[in-house]
Amino acid sequence: MRHALTIAFLSTVLAHSIYAQSSESFEAAVVRPSGPKSAFQSKVTASQFTATRHTLQMLIESSYPDLPSWRMSGGPSWVTKELWDLVAKLPAGSPTDQERLYRATEQMLRNFLAEEFKLKTHFVQKDQPVYDLVPAKGGPKLKPSEGEEASFRFTSGGIEIHHQTMQELASSLFCPDCSRQAADRPVFDKTGLSGYYDLTLNWSSSNIQSGATALGPSIFTALEEQLGLKLQPGKATVDFLVIDQAERPAQN
């Protein structure tokens, strides 16, 4: 949800306008299929939420930021393929501090998806092996974020992130659909660290269980040496979201 990009508010002539003002609803919102010139972006301010070139699955992820795509299933095939542009105006009096603003926007987005996409879901729980991300001996070696511009990118040797939480770092380490995966099982943040961080992490993805390789250290070694963190094997009950129903929004 938090990426350093902006666009102008989309005209209601080109999309569908919804909602009366309430504390849990957007004051106004428009959604339409992404055009050929639409660029991927997502941003939240105290007055507006923007998400362009997003699939419905990605919009659901934005409404549940701790729920990555591998923990979703069900729904029609277009949920993960068709792209949408959404711009929403937040109601007056929306929170200005970052955390409360994100949580309020996420709830508004969930309500929007239920209304406009007729989205219905339920959760199921499964027990499975996981890794807990915890501080290593000697403590974390982390750099607090110097700005509020969030970004995430894969590099040739790993990842580079800015203004991200430990929860977001943990989620990024297990990504079956990503070009560069680190861990072989889900990772959950148990560091106890709050706040936002800037960091670069480099590791070898050729053999995640090994020690050092010609291409670089394993993710286990890299986390400990570079960030002062470690992956601790464990088991957890994990929530999975199942999409029971989704419909394309009506277009004017």
TIMI-691614 format. One line per field, with one value per residue: chain; x, y, z of N, C-alpha, C in turn. Coordinates in Angstrom, 2 decimals. Layout:
BEGIN
c: c(A,...)
n.px: c(X,...)
n.py: c(Y,...)
n.pz: c(Z,...)
ca.px: c(X,...)
ca.py: c(Y,...)
ca.pz: c(Z,...)
c.px: c(X,...)
c.py: c(Y,...)
c.pz: c(Z,...)
This chain:
BEGIN
c: c(A,A,A,A,A,A,A,A,A,A,A,A,A,A,A,A,A,A,A,A,A,A,A,A,A,A,A,A,A,A,A,A,A,A,A,A,A,A,A,A,A,A,A,A,A,A,A,A,A,A,A,A,A,A,A,A,A,A,A,A,A,A,A,A,A,A,A,A,A,A,A,A,A,A,A,A,A,A,A,A,A,A,A,A,A,A,A,A,A,A,A,A,A,A,A,A,A,A,A,A,A,A,A,A,A,A,A,A,A,A,A,A,A,A,A,A,A,A,A,A,A,A,A,A,A,A,A,A,A,A,A,A,A,A,A,A,A,A,A,A,A,A,A,A,A,A,A,A,A,A,A,A,A,A,A,A,A,A,A,A,A,A,A,A,A,A,A,A,A,A,A,A,A,A,A,A,A,A,A,A,A,A,A,A,A,A,A,A,A,A,A,A,A,A,A,A,A,A,A,A,A,A,A,A,A,A,A,A,A,A,A,A,A,A,A,A,A,A,A,A,A,A,A,A,A,A,A,A,A,A,A,A,A,A,A,A,A,A,A,A,A,A,A,A,A,A,A,A,A,A,A,A)
n.px: c(0.82,2.07,3.83,6.10,4.64,2.51,-0.72,-3.11,-6.45,-8.93,-11.43,-14.91,-16.55,-15.41,-15.50,-16.84,-18.74,-18.94,-20.37,-21.49,-20.39,-18.61,-17.05,-15.85,-15.84,-14.88,-15.06,-15.61,-15.17,-13.55,-13.39,-11.91,-11.18,-7.70,-5.95,-3.89,-1.84,-1.64,0.19,1.84,1.18,0.89,-0.44,-0.92,-2.37,-3.34,-5.66,-6.25,-6.41,-4.63,-4.47,-3.19,-3.20,-3.61,-4.42,-7.44,-6.73,-4.36,-5.41,-6.88,-4.74,-3.66,-5.62,-5.40,-2.59,-0.83,-1.23,-0.07,-0.02,0.24,-1.27,-3.87,-6.78,-9.10,-12.05,-12.91,-10.93,-10.10,-9.51,-6.83,-5.67,-6.87,-6.51,-6.86,-7.69,-7.83,-8.99,-9.49,-11.21,-10.50,-12.47,-13.16,-11.28,-9.87,-7.29,-4.05,-1.57,0.74,0.42,-2.26,-3.61,-3.06,-4.31,-7.00,-7.51,-7.19,-9.44,-11.50,-10.97,-11.50,-14.28,-15.03,-14.30,-16.03,-18.43,-18.25,-16.99,-18.45,-17.36,-16.85,-15.57,-13.85,-12.03,-9.67,-7.85,-4.58,-2.17,1.33,4.86,7.09,9.24,10.51,11.35,13.86,15.84,19.38,22.24,23.93,22.39,20.20,21.29,20.40,19.18,17.40,14.67,15.21,13.48,10.04,9.36,8.43,9.82,10.55,12.72,14.07,17.45,20.48,21.74,20.06,17.81,16.62,15.35,13.27,11.98,10.41,8.68,9.56,7.77,7.06,9.51,9.86,7.69,8.50,10.54,9.60,8.26,6.68,5.95,7.73,10.65,13.00,13.45,13.88,13.53,12.41,10.01,7.12,7.71,7.64,7.39,9.01,10.58,10.05,10.48,9.57,8.60,10.21,12.48,15.52,17.20,19.63,19.95,21.89,22.20,22.80,20.72,20.87,21.12,19.41,19.70,22.34,25.68,28.04,28.40,29.74,28.37,27.58,26.53,24.30,20.77,20.39,22.92,23.42,21.38,22.10,24.78,24.60,22.33,21.90,19.95,17.99,16.73,14.47,13.45,10.05,6.59,3.31,-0.07,-1.64,-3.42,-5.54,-6.98,-9.99,-11.55,-14.86,-16.71,-16.69,-17.22,-17.03,-16.83,-19.62,-19.71,-20.00)
n.py: c(-1.19,1.16,3.05,5.20,6.99,8.95,9.91,11.82,12.53,10.31,10.86,10.91,10.51,8.56,6.32,4.42,5.86,5.90,5.42,7.06,9.50,8.23,7.07,4.68,4.36,5.31,8.72,9.33,7.37,6.01,3.52,1.70,-0.31,-0.79,1.31,1.29,3.10,3.25,3.09,1.01,1.75,2.86,4.56,6.29,9.09,11.63,12.46,10.97,7.78,5.84,3.37,1.91,-0.07,-2.59,-5.91,-7.55,-9.31,-8.10,-5.74,-6.79,-7.73,-5.25,-4.38,-6.15,-6.06,-7.85,-10.21,-12.12,-13.02,-15.81,-16.87,-16.78,-17.97,-19.34,-17.93,-16.34,-16.70,-14.23,-12.64,-12.63,-11.65,-9.53,-5.99,-3.05,0.43,2.43,5.18,6.93,9.14,10.13,10.48,13.63,14.46,12.15,10.04,11.49,10.61,8.10,5.21,4.91,6.02,4.20,1.87,2.72,3.27,0.74,-0.61,0.89,0.22,-2.54,-2.47,-1.14,-3.00,-5.08,-3.87,-2.83,-4.83,-6.92,-8.65,-11.58,-13.37,-15.88,-17.10,-19.71,-21.93,-23.30,-25.58,-25.39,-25.76,-23.08,-20.18,-18.18,-14.85,-13.50,-11.58,-11.90,-13.28,-10.74,-8.77,-6.69,-5.23,-2.69,-0.03,2.77,4.13,6.89,8.49,8.93,7.64,4.79,1.77,-1.19,-3.51,-6.09,-7.03,-7.92,-9.52,-9.83,-8.14,-4.76,-2.42,0.28,2.26,0.25,-2.16,-4.60,-6.68,-6.53,-7.09,-9.75,-11.03,-10.74,-12.55,-15.07,-15.98,-17.50,-16.88,-15.00,-13.65,-14.07,-15.97,-16.37,-17.91,-21.29,-21.75,-20.18,-16.96,-15.29,-12.27,-11.97,-10.28,-8.20,-5.60,-2.32,0.34,1.77,0.78,1.08,-1.01,-3.27,-6.50,-9.25,-12.44,-15.93,-17.58,-20.10,-22.34,-22.53,-23.68,-24.06,-23.21,-21.10,-20.12,-20.10,-18.08,-16.45,-15.88,-18.11,-17.49,-17.63,-17.16,-14.64,-12.98,-12.96,-11.98,-9.57,-8.15,-8.75,-10.54,-13.59,-16.72,-18.78,-22.04,-23.19,-23.87,-22.95,-21.75,-20.83,-18.27,-18.44,-16.91,-17.36,-16.82,-16.47,-15.27,-12.97,-10.17,-8.33,-4.78,-2.62,-0.53,2.87)
n.pz: c(0.00,0.48,-1.39,-3.10,-5.06,-7.19,-8.52,-10.44,-9.31,-10.45,-12.89,-12.17,-14.26,-15.76,-14.28,-11.51,-8.98,-5.45,-2.14,0.76,3.10,5.87,8.91,8.35,5.66,2.36,1.39,-1.22,-4.16,-7.03,-9.55,-12.17,-15.10,-15.72,-17.96,-20.99,-20.49,-17.82,-14.78,-12.39,-9.05,-5.64,-2.92,0.17,1.65,4.03,2.91,0.64,-1.04,-3.29,-5.76,-8.44,-11.43,-10.24,-9.37,-8.26,-6.26,-5.34,-4.32,-2.21,-0.68,0.03,1.74,3.79,5.11,6.34,5.12,2.79,-0.76,-1.08,0.89,0.09,-1.64,-4.06,-5.69,-8.90,-11.95,-12.96,-10.83,-10.16,-12.43,-14.02,-14.26,-12.27,-11.69,-8.92,-7.10,-4.17,-2.02,1.21,4.20,5.85,8.74,8.98,10.38,11.01,11.86,10.93,11.42,12.42,10.29,8.20,9.21,9.34,6.64,5.52,6.57,5.38,2.72,2.71,3.15,0.83,-1.19,-0.60,-1.19,-3.88,-5.47,-4.71,-2.87,-1.04,1.65,3.62,6.48,7.03,9.15,9.39,10.55,10.37,9.49,10.29,10.18,12.78,12.91,14.71,17.12,16.81,18.59,20.28,19.27,17.15,14.01,12.73,10.63,11.35,9.48,7.32,6.02,4.83,2.58,1.06,-0.23,-2.15,-3.56,-5.64,-5.86,-7.67,-5.86,-3.69,-1.63,-1.42,0.74,1.85,4.46,5.78,7.81,10.36,10.16,7.48,6.31,7.20,5.89,3.26,2.96,2.46,-0.40,-2.65,-5.28,-6.12,-7.81,-6.48,-3.86,-0.33,2.18,2.91,4.05,5.59,7.13,10.20,12.00,14.98,16.34,18.06,17.47,16.74,14.47,11.49,8.89,6.94,4.74,3.31,2.06,1.30,-0.17,-0.98,-3.18,-4.11,-2.50,0.15,2.62,3.08,4.32,3.57,0.15,-3.20,-4.37,-2.38,1.08,2.93,3.52,6.24,7.38,6.25,7.32,10.05,10.07,8.62,9.50,12.16,12.91,13.11,11.78,13.29,13.61,13.81,14.71,13.65,13.81,10.99,9.35,6.54,3.73,2.03,-1.01,-1.55,-3.21,-5.93,-7.97,-11.00,-10.85,-11.57,-14.46,-15.41)
ca.px: c(0.00,2.87,4.86,6.31,4.18,1.27,-1.44,-4.24,-7.71,-9.61,-12.74,-16.04,-17.17,-14.77,-15.56,-18.03,-18.62,-19.68,-20.28,-21.72,-19.28,-18.66,-15.70,-15.28,-16.06,-14.32,-16.05,-15.94,-14.15,-13.79,-12.60,-12.10,-10.09,-6.48,-5.68,-2.52,-0.87,-1.65,1.43,1.64,1.50,0.02,-0.05,-1.92,-2.16,-4.44,-6.87,-6.51,-5.78,-4.49,-3.90,-3.41,-2.66,-3.71,-5.44,-8.27,-5.93,-3.44,-6.20,-7.15,-3.49,-3.53,-6.58,-4.86,-1.16,-0.08,-1.74,0.51,-0.84,0.28,-2.26,-5.18,-7.20,-10.50,-12.48,-12.75,-9.55,-9.74,-9.10,-5.36,-5.19,-7.35,-5.92,-7.81,-7.23,-8.73,-8.62,-10.53,-11.06,-10.75,-13.36,-12.56,-11.01,-9.11,-6.06,-2.87,-0.39,0.89,-0.14,-3.72,-4.08,-3.02,-5.34,-8.31,-7.64,-7.38,-10.83,-12.30,-10.77,-12.25,-15.68,-15.17,-14.24,-17.27,-19.53,-18.10,-16.64,-19.31,-16.38,-17.17,-14.44,-13.79,-10.69,-9.45,-6.57,-3.80,-0.91,2.42,6.19,7.39,10.41,10.33,12.44,14.17,17.18,20.50,23.13,24.59,21.36,19.99,22.14,19.41,19.21,16.06,14.38,15.51,12.39,8.75,9.12,8.60,10.13,11.07,13.15,15.04,18.72,21.12,22.19,19.12,16.75,16.88,14.07,13.27,10.79,9.64,8.65,10.07,6.73,7.16,10.73,9.59,6.80,9.21,11.52,8.94,7.42,6.77,5.74,8.72,11.81,14.11,12.94,14.91,13.24,11.61,8.76,6.69,8.49,6.83,8.17,8.99,11.71,9.63,10.95,8.59,9.23,10.51,13.92,16.13,18.21,20.01,20.29,22.40,22.40,22.75,19.44,21.10,20.93,19.10,20.05,23.80,26.39,28.49,28.58,30.51,27.52,27.29,26.10,22.91,19.93,20.59,24.17,23.29,20.57,22.83,25.96,24.31,21.24,21.81,18.70,18.11,15.51,14.35,12.38,8.95,5.31,2.31,-1.38,-1.62,-4.71,-5.63,-8.22,-10.63,-12.50,-16.08,-17.43,-16.16,-17.82,-16.46,-17.69,-20.37,-19.10,-20.92)
ca.py: c(0.00,2.34,3.22,6.62,7.37,9.69,10.22,12.72,11.84,9.90,11.47,10.02,10.23,7.38,5.19,4.28,6.62,5.17,5.69,8.27,9.67,7.64,6.88,3.44,4.33,6.42,9.77,9.07,6.51,5.62,2.37,1.36,-1.14,-0.04,1.56,0.95,4.06,3.19,2.56,0.47,2.64,2.78,5.60,6.76,10.35,11.89,12.81,10.15,6.49,5.56,2.07,1.72,-1.30,-3.60,-6.95,-7.61,-9.96,-7.11,-4.83,-7.51,-7.68,-3.91,-4.24,-7.01,-5.97,-8.98,-11.41,-12.20,-13.70,-17.26,-17.26,-16.55,-18.94,-19.25,-16.84,-16.54,-16.56,-12.84,-11.99,-12.50,-11.28,-8.25,-4.85,-1.98,1.69,2.89,6.38,7.16,10.30,9.80,11.46,14.65,13.99,10.89,10.17,12.04,9.81,7.06,3.90,4.99,6.29,2.95,0.95,3.24,3.11,-0.69,-0.94,1.49,-0.55,-3.80,-2.15,-0.81,-4.22,-5.82,-3.17,-2.67,-6.10,-7.95,-9.61,-12.34,-14.23,-16.43,-17.54,-21.04,-22.02,-24.51,-25.69,-25.70,-25.29,-21.69,-19.60,-16.94,-13.89,-13.03,-10.99,-12.82,-12.95,-9.47,-7.78,-6.27,-4.22,-2.11,1.41,3.37,4.82,8.32,9.21,8.25,7.10,3.34,1.08,-2.55,-4.00,-7.17,-6.72,-9.12,-10.35,-9.94,-7.14,-3.43,-1.87,1.55,2.57,-0.98,-2.71,-5.96,-7.58,-6.52,-7.84,-11.17,-11.50,-10.77,-13.63,-16.25,-15.49,-18.54,-16.34,-13.96,-14.08,-14.43,-16.36,-16.60,-19.02,-22.37,-21.83,-18.83,-16.28,-14.37,-11.34,-12.12,-9.48,-7.23,-4.28,-1.48,1.37,1.53,0.61,0.99,-2.07,-4.08,-7.85,-10.05,-13.85,-16.85,-18.31,-21.39,-23.40,-21.73,-24.36,-24.21,-22.15,-20.14,-20.65,-19.21,-16.96,-15.65,-16.64,-18.53,-16.48,-17.71,-16.46,-13.24,-12.26,-12.78,-11.14,-8.25,-7.45,-9.12,-11.26,-14.98,-17.49,-19.84,-22.95,-23.35,-24.22,-21.92,-21.83,-19.75,-17.91,-18.38,-16.28,-18.02,-15.95,-17.20,-14.59,-11.71,-9.74,-7.11,-3.64,-2.04,0.66,3.84)
ca.pz: c(0.00,0.71,-2.39,-3.32,-6.38,-7.14,-9.76,-10.23,-8.99,-11.66,-13.09,-11.93,-15.54,-16.32,-13.38,-10.69,-7.74,-4.42,-0.72,1.54,4.04,7.20,9.44,7.84,4.22,1.60,1.11,-2.63,-4.75,-8.42,-9.96,-13.57,-15.61,-16.03,-19.36,-21.42,-19.97,-16.36,-14.19,-11.04,-7.95,-4.48,-1.97,1.12,2.35,4.96,2.16,-0.55,-1.26,-4.71,-6.12,-9.86,-12.03,-9.20,-9.47,-7.05,-5.22,-4.78,-3.50,-0.97,0.08,0.60,2.84,4.84,4.81,6.87,4.45,1.44,-1.77,-0.95,1.88,-0.49,-2.64,-4.44,-6.54,-10.34,-12.42,-13.25,-9.57,-10.14,-13.76,-14.52,-13.55,-11.96,-11.12,-7.85,-6.36,-3.17,-1.14,2.61,4.83,6.70,10.08,8.98,11.18,10.34,12.17,9.92,11.75,12.50,8.93,7.45,9.69,8.94,5.19,5.25,6.85,4.32,1.50,2.85,2.93,-0.58,-1.99,-0.34,-1.85,-5.33,-6.10,-4.09,-2.36,0.16,1.99,4.97,6.88,7.58,9.84,9.15,11.29,9.47,9.91,9.96,10.82,13.53,12.77,16.07,17.23,16.98,19.70,20.02,18.98,15.77,13.38,11.83,10.43,11.29,8.23,7.32,5.35,4.85,1.25,1.15,-1.48,-2.06,-4.86,-5.69,-6.48,-8.19,-4.75,-2.59,-1.60,-0.85,1.16,2.57,5.25,5.93,9.16,10.49,9.65,6.03,5.98,7.40,4.83,1.98,2.92,1.89,-1.49,-3.68,-6.63,-6.41,-8.60,-5.60,-2.55,0.67,3.08,2.35,4.79,5.98,8.16,10.99,12.81,16.44,16.82,19.06,17.06,16.05,13.66,10.08,8.69,5.63,4.80,2.15,2.48,0.19,0.17,-2.11,-3.24,-4.75,-1.51,1.32,3.87,3.21,5.03,2.57,-1.18,-4.08,-4.74,-1.21,2.26,2.99,4.14,7.69,7.68,5.84,8.30,11.30,9.89,8.06,10.19,13.56,13.09,12.73,11.57,14.27,13.19,14.74,14.12,13.94,13.17,10.02,8.75,5.08,3.26,0.89,-1.71,-1.86,-4.28,-6.42,-9.23,-11.56,-10.53,-12.68,-15.04,-15.99)
c.px: c(0.85,4.01,4.92,5.93,2.86,0.60,-2.55,-5.49,-8.47,-11.01,-13.84,-16.79,-16.65,-14.91,-16.82,-17.83,-19.48,-19.56,-20.72,-20.62,-19.57,-17.25,-15.05,-15.51,-15.33,-15.42,-16.53,-14.83,-14.54,-12.87,-12.92,-10.99,-8.88,-6.32,-4.24,-1.46,-0.82,-0.36,1.14,2.06,0.48,0.49,-1.23,-1.48,-3.35,-5.74,-7.20,-5.76,-5.79,-3.88,-4.21,-2.64,-2.54,-4.74,-6.31,-7.50,-4.98,-4.19,-6.57,-5.91,-3.30,-4.47,-6.22,-3.34,-0.31,-0.51,-1.20,-0.31,-0.84,-0.70,-3.68,-5.49,-8.66,-10.79,-12.29,-11.32,-9.14,-9.26,-7.59,-4.80,-5.60,-6.88,-6.92,-7.07,-8.27,-8.16,-9.78,-10.19,-11.40,-11.64,-12.58,-12.38,-10.32,-7.81,-4.90,-1.61,-0.43,0.18,-1.67,-4.31,-4.12,-4.14,-6.74,-8.54,-7.87,-8.83,-11.76,-12.19,-11.51,-13.75,-15.96,-15.21,-15.51,-18.44,-19.41,-17.78,-17.49,-18.45,-16.88,-16.04,-14.66,-12.37,-10.73,-8.06,-5.91,-2.53,0.20,3.75,6.42,8.79,9.97,11.56,12.68,15.54,18.23,21.31,23.91,23.62,21.29,21.01,21.29,19.50,17.79,15.88,14.62,14.42,11.12,8.39,9.44,8.92,10.68,11.51,14.12,16.29,19.33,21.55,21.21,17.99,17.27,15.54,14.27,11.92,9.85,9.72,9.30,9.05,6.82,8.43,10.48,8.73,7.54,10.16,10.93,7.95,7.51,6.65,6.80,9.92,12.97,13.56,14.09,14.65,12.35,10.33,8.37,7.52,7.59,7.72,7.96,10.16,11.33,10.02,9.84,9.34,9.54,12.02,14.28,17.19,18.44,20.45,20.70,22.67,22.40,21.44,19.62,20.88,20.68,19.51,21.56,24.41,26.80,28.64,29.39,29.71,27.19,26.80,24.66,22.10,20.11,21.84,24.04,22.49,21.35,24.00,25.62,23.28,21.14,20.49,18.92,16.74,15.51,13.19,11.29,7.70,4.29,1.01,-1.52,-3.01,-4.59,-6.98,-8.72,-11.65,-13.71,-16.82,-16.71,-16.80,-17.12,-17.39,-18.41,-19.71,-20.16,-20.62)
c.py: c(1.24,2.40,4.69,7.01,8.09,9.72,11.19,11.92,11.54,10.50,10.47,9.72,8.92,6.17,5.25,4.98,5.97,5.86,7.09,8.33,8.97,7.37,5.62,3.28,5.50,7.45,9.66,8.19,6.17,4.46,2.07,0.41,-0.28,0.10,1.23,1.88,4.07,2.54,2.07,1.50,2.49,3.79,5.97,8.11,10.55,12.20,11.84,8.83,6.20,4.18,1.84,0.51,-2.41,-4.65,-6.88,-8.29,-8.97,-6.09,-5.49,-7.51,-6.33,-3.71,-5.13,-7.07,-7.10,-10.30,-11.45,-13.09,-15.22,-17.78,-16.95,-17.63,-18.69,-18.07,-17.14,-16.21,-15.12,-12.09,-11.75,-11.99,-9.88,-7.10,-3.71,-0.74,2.16,4.14,6.72,8.36,9.89,10.86,12.46,14.10,12.65,11.08,10.74,11.27,8.54,5.76,3.92,5.25,5.01,2.01,1.41,3.03,1.65,-1.11,-0.36,0.70,-1.88,-3.56,-1.85,-2.07,-5.06,-5.20,-3.21,-3.97,-7.25,-9.06,-10.24,-13.32,-14.89,-16.91,-18.99,-21.05,-23.36,-24.46,-26.07,-25.21,-23.86,-21.36,-18.36,-16.09,-13.25,-12.37,-12.07,-12.41,-11.68,-8.38,-7.35,-5.21,-3.55,-0.60,1.95,4.16,6.32,9.14,8.41,7.67,5.61,2.75,-0.31,-2.96,-5.16,-6.65,-8.02,-10.07,-10.51,-8.94,-5.84,-2.81,-0.58,1.76,1.37,-1.46,-4.09,-6.98,-7.66,-7.25,-9.33,-11.74,-11.64,-11.94,-14.95,-15.76,-16.47,-18.01,-15.31,-14.54,-14.53,-14.71,-16.65,-17.88,-20.05,-22.62,-20.43,-18.28,-15.27,-13.54,-11.60,-11.33,-8.58,-5.81,-3.54,-0.47,0.90,1.57,0.67,-0.10,-2.70,-5.43,-8.66,-11.47,-14.68,-17.60,-19.70,-22.56,-22.74,-22.39,-24.45,-23.09,-21.09,-20.83,-19.67,-17.97,-16.05,-16.50,-17.11,-17.41,-16.47,-16.92,-14.97,-12.44,-11.97,-11.82,-9.71,-7.46,-7.78,-9.80,-12.73,-15.61,-18.69,-20.76,-23.07,-23.83,-23.16,-22.28,-20.61,-19.53,-17.84,-17.80,-17.01,-17.07,-16.79,-16.59,-13.30,-11.42,-8.48,-5.95,-3.12,-0.77,1.56,4.02)
c.pz: c(0.00,-0.29,-2.77,-4.74,-6.24,-8.51,-9.43,-9.95,-10.27,-11.72,-12.83,-13.22,-16.12,-15.43,-12.54,-9.36,-6.68,-3.06,-0.28,2.58,5.36,7.63,8.90,6.34,3.58,1.37,-0.34,-3.19,-6.18,-8.75,-11.41,-14.00,-15.98,-17.54,-19.71,-20.87,-18.45,-15.86,-12.78,-10.00,-6.83,-3.46,-1.08,1.68,3.27,4.22,1.04,-0.51,-2.75,-4.90,-7.59,-10.36,-10.98,-9.59,-8.22,-5.93,-4.56,-3.92,-2.17,-0.08,0.74,1.78,4.03,4.66,5.37,6.24,3.02,0.52,-1.60,0.11,1.41,-1.51,-2.99,-5.35,-8.01,-10.79,-12.64,-12.00,-9.54,-11.47,-14.18,-13.62,-13.43,-11.45,-10.12,-7.22,-5.43,-2.31,0.28,3.24,5.68,8.11,10.14,9.75,10.36,10.70,11.35,10.25,11.77,11.12,8.11,7.89,9.27,7.45,4.82,5.49,5.79,3.03,1.57,2.60,1.46,-1.45,-1.80,-1.09,-3.37,-6.06,-5.57,-3.49,-1.06,0.41,3.34,5.23,7.35,8.20,9.56,9.99,10.32,10.01,9.45,10.48,11.59,13.32,14.13,16.09,17.43,18.20,19.36,19.62,17.52,15.31,12.31,11.80,10.36,10.00,8.36,6.64,5.42,3.49,1.25,-0.22,-1.17,-3.44,-4.69,-6.38,-7.00,-7.06,-3.62,-2.69,-1.03,-0.51,1.94,3.25,5.33,7.38,9.18,10.00,8.14,5.57,6.09,6.28,3.50,1.85,2.42,0.86,-2.64,-5.10,-7.03,-7.16,-7.72,-4.20,-1.61,1.47,2.40,3.12,5.22,7.14,8.86,11.90,14.30,17.05,17.99,18.71,16.32,15.19,12.24,9.87,7.21,5.70,3.44,2.67,1.25,0.64,-1.12,-2.07,-3.84,-3.79,-0.16,2.62,4.08,4.04,4.04,1.24,-2.00,-4.46,-3.56,-0.06,2.13,3.64,5.65,8.11,7.38,6.86,9.57,11.14,9.46,8.86,11.67,13.89,12.74,12.54,12.50,13.89,14.26,14.01,14.52,13.26,12.28,9.44,7.23,4.69,2.02,0.29,-2.12,-3.05,-4.65,-7.76,-9.71,-11.22,-11.77,-13.15,-15.65,-17.48)
